[in-house]
């Protein structure tokens, strides 16, 4: 099993015409997914609910139209983390994978770090800085938003 998982890691994105296709998955390898095209957004979120859901000081997210995300293997378990918000994760190992909101039904956020090559889509902004932990540094090269900001969907903090 470990050899099979190792062969999935480090894949480079495939290009279909001008579209980029990238793959990702969970820690245990049970869940595999693909995203296609460029994300609508690439953010680092510092909100309290992202921190609690991930156990990390912040979470990097990529926003795609729903039809650009495809589950290739495994099953995602869903959790309603706040009103109108569903977070999904691997039902085996618990790796967070997606965030979806009733407010924005046509898009899905995917955890950037769950991609095989997260460096494909560097973040362009940081959101919910008013919730940022004091000891976590920000990146001054990125747009900074105290809350979600006009460009960053989601306000479940």
N, C-alpha and C positions, 0 to 999 in steps of 0.2 A: 504494500500500500504506500509506503513512504517513497518508493521509487516512482510510483505513478504520480504522486503529488509533486515531486520535484520536477517532473517533466512539464508540469503546467506552469511553473513559476518562470518569470523572466521572459515571457513571450512578448514580442514587439507587436505594436498595433498593425493590423492589416488594412490596406487601403483598397477600397472598392470604388473605383472612379476617384472622385475628390473626397469621398467620405472616409473618415477614420473609424476603424472598428477596434475596440480594445476589450480585453477580457479581464475578469477578476474573480475572486472567490473568498471563501472564509478560511479561518485558521486550519480547520481539520480537513478541508478539501471536499466536503460533502456538497457544498453549494458552489456552483459556477454560474457566471452570468456574462453577458456581453452588452456593451453600449456602442452606439453607432453615431457618428457625426461629432460635431463640436458641442460641448455643453453650453447651455444658455447662461449659466453662472458657474463660477468656481470660487467658493468662499471658505473662510475659516469662521466657525460660529463659536462664540464664547458663552452662549446662554446656559442658564442653570439646567434646563432639561436635557440638553445635549451632553453636558458634563455628567449628569447623573446616569443617563442612558448608556454612556460609553465608559464611565470610570476614568475619564481623561480630562485634562484642563480645557480642552477645546476639541472641536471636530471639524475636519475639512470635508466639504460637501461639493458635489457636482450636480447641477440641475439639468435634467434632460426631459424632452418631451416623452411621454409614457411609451409611445411606439418605438422609441430609440433604445429602450431597455428590454432585455430578453433574458429570462432565466433559462440556463442551459442544463443544469443538473441540480438535484437536491430539492429541498422544500424550505420555504421561509415561513417562520412563525410570526404572527402579528401581535402587536401590543398597542392598545390605545393609550399613548403616553399623556395626552391631554385632550381637551374637547376638540373633536374634529381632526385629530392627528393620529396617524398610524405609523408606528416604526416596525420594521421587520428585521429579523435576525435569523441566523442559522439555528435550526431546531436541535442540532447536535452539540455544537460548541459555543453558541451564543454570540458569534461575531455580528455586530450591527451592520446591516447592508443598505436598507432604504428608509426613507421618510416620505410620507405623503400626507396631504392635507385636503380636507373637503373644500377649502377656500380656493385651491389651485388644483382642480381635478385632472387637468391635462398634462401635469408635470410630475416628475418623481426626482427626489434627491437621492444620490448614491454616495456612500462613504468613499471618498477619494482614496484613502489608504487601503481599501479592500481591492483596488485594481492591482493587477500583476505589475504594472509600471505606473505608479502614481505621479511620476514626474512628467507624464504626458500633458497634464492639465494643471499647471501651477495656479495657486489662488490669485485672485485679483482684488479681493477686498476682505476685510475683517468686520464681522457684525456682532452685535450685542456686546460691545466693549464695556458698557455699564455693568455687565455681569462678570467681566474678566477677573480672574484671580490676580491679586496684586503682584504676585511673584512671577507671573507669566509675561514674558516680553511680547511686544507687538512688533510687526514689521512695518516700519515707516514708509516703505516703498509701496505699500498697498493702500487702497482707499480705506478710510476708517469710518465706521458708523456706530454711534452709541447704542442704537437699537437695530432693528432689521434693515432700515434704510430703504429707499425707494427701489433699489435694484435687487434687494434680497427678500424673496418671498418667505413667509413663515413668521409668525409672531406668537409662538406658543410658550415663550419663556415665562 
